[in-house]
Amino acid sequence: MYPARFEYFAPTTLEEACELLDRFDGEAKVLAGGQSLIPLMKLRFAAPQALVDLNTVAGLDTLAEENGGLHIGALVRHKTCERSELLGARFGTLGAAAPQISDPIVRNLGTVCGSLAHADPQGDWGSVMLAVGADLEARSSAGTRTIPIEELFQGPFTTSLQENEVITGLRVRDPGPKAAGTYLKLERKVGDYATVGAAIHVSFDNGTVGRAGIALTGVGPANLKATAAEDALAGRELDDDAIVEAARLAAEAAEPQDDVRGSAEYKRSVARVFVERGLRAAAEGRSDG
Amino acid sequence: MADTAIEPMAARTTRAVSVTVNGEAHAAEVEPRLLLVHFLRQTLGLTGTHSGCDTTHCGACTVLLDGVPVKSCTVLAVQADGREIMTVEGLQQGAELHPIQVAFREEHGLQCGFCTPGMMLTSVALLQENPDPTDEEIRWALSGNICRCTGYQNIVKAVHHAAAAQANEGGS
């Protein structure tokens, strides 16, 4: 399989990249890791006139703590996240998700920001970012703007990113001094989409839940933020009753469909179990921390 | 050049690509849409890299790009410009097989052999980073490479074999 013909550009600055996006007026795509885009082009689901390769732009591969949060540059690979010690403890949700993205070879090239821009409803990072809270930095020749993750996903493979914008990085919000979380994923085999995934994040505040983040993968038309479950936990102690209730609410919020990976009923049940397990892990994280 | 005859006569833009493959410098003019796997197999004639599923799943087309395993069906040849590639042909040094090749032979780490180039290159990268991996670490590292003969037991044994051989070599 070959992609349809396209022009290839390897700009060395973001200005140049943005100019190219302007020039092609919606017909160019940004190439980062290429692990979703190139397969789409080979299958001819995507046939952009031009590719603007970000890999030749310096300075986009930074993964660092920043003002209590994290900065993840546009070229930070899944593998870098998998290996980074920064993604433990308060950022445990990210650390747990990274080694579960696709397979080890794809993780060598694929990027976090690229996954978010791709907006596959089955993508794992979308749920992770919805749970922990993050803001994307989007740049165009008109300037830069911030897109809260809550406003990014508009539907399957559809984001609020403009056609002339490139994601230059994202900032994971400061979860506060005491936080924990995890990502649970059921997959039939390595590299398959999640049958169900659950991203759990809890920021603690004086022994109670300051903010809970719960988001689900594979059980809706996009990554799904279980806001009722999150709200039910706010201000409460993370005890058995609270955990069970939140898990029930999250499962109710799921919109699973029957498919080859399982029945809707089964997936809803897995979602409930995963949220329960994830919250228990977070509760233990608190006692450890 | 092999596929030129069947392409329509549309105007095409090409780009110059310079790569080092198995220690040897190569330069070519390629279409941006040319995939690295086809560049290796058709442009350079290095058919040891196999094209399996063509959909980024099976790992048969794995090569090392600057030492890192990548699925060459999901990388554009133009992206390899200025970089170093190792394919299965680069493992053997003169008449001497690479320890991973010896290990796959000794442990019968292959049946049909289709997945073997990818399995070996992923294993080489693993052992570079982790010279004494556990079963679990080997299986984890190879989880992006599929063996349709399901010969995984012997593949894992082969990686252990190569690890031991390399440790002996380093110690002597």
Contacts between the chains, C-beta under 8 A, distances in Angstrom:
chain1	res1	chain2	res2	distance
A	1	B	54	5.2
A	1	B	55	8.0
A	2	B	33	5.6
A	2	B	34	7.9
A	2	B	35	7.2
A	2	B	38	8.0
A	3	B	33	4.6
A	4	B	33	7.2
A	5	B	10	7.0
A	5	B	12	6.6
A	5	B	31	7.1
A	5	B	32	7.8
A	5	B	33	5.8
A	6	B	32	5.9
A	6	B	33	6.2
A	7	B	13	5.9
A	7	B	32	6.6
A	8	B	15	6.2
A	8	B	32	3.4
A	8	B	76	7.1
A	8	B	78	5.2
A	10	B	78	7.6
A	10	B	81	7.8
A	31	B	79	8.0
A	34	B	74	6.3
A	34	B	75	6.7
A	34	B	76	7.3
A	34	B	79	7.4
A	35	B	56	6.5
A	35	B	74	6.0
A	38	B	35	7.9
A	38	B	56	7.8
A	38	B	74	4.9
A	38	B	75	7.4
A	38	B	76	7.0
A	39	B	55	6.1
A	39	B	56	5.2
A	39	B	74	6.3
A	41	B	33	7.9
A	42	B	35	7.8
A	42	B	54	7.1
A	42	B	55	7.6
A	42	B	73	7.9
A	43	B	55	7.9
A	51	B	32	7.0
A	51	B	76	7.9
A	53	B	78	8.0
A	53	B	79	6.8
A	55	B	79	6.7
A	102	B	144	7.7
A	103	B	59	7.5
A	103	B	143	5.6
A	103	B	144	3.1
A	104	B	69	7.6
A	104	B	122	7.7
A	104	B	140	6.9
A	104	B	141	5.8
A	104	B	142	7.9
A	104	B	143	6.0
A	104	B	144	4.8
A	105	B	59	5.8
A	105	B	62	6.0
A	105	B	69	4.9
A	105	B	70	6.4
A	105	B	71	5.5
A	105	B	122	6.7
A	105	B	144	3.9
A	105	B	145	7.4
A	106	B	56	6.4
A	106	B	71	6.9
A	106	B	74	7.7
A	106	B	144	6.3
A	108	B	68	5.0
A	108	B	69	6.1
A	108	B	70	5.9
A	109	B	70	5.7
A	109	B	74	7.6
A	109	B	75	7.2
A	190	B	143	4.0
A	190	B	144	6.7
A	191	B	57	5.9
A	191	B	143	7.6
A	191	B	144	6.3
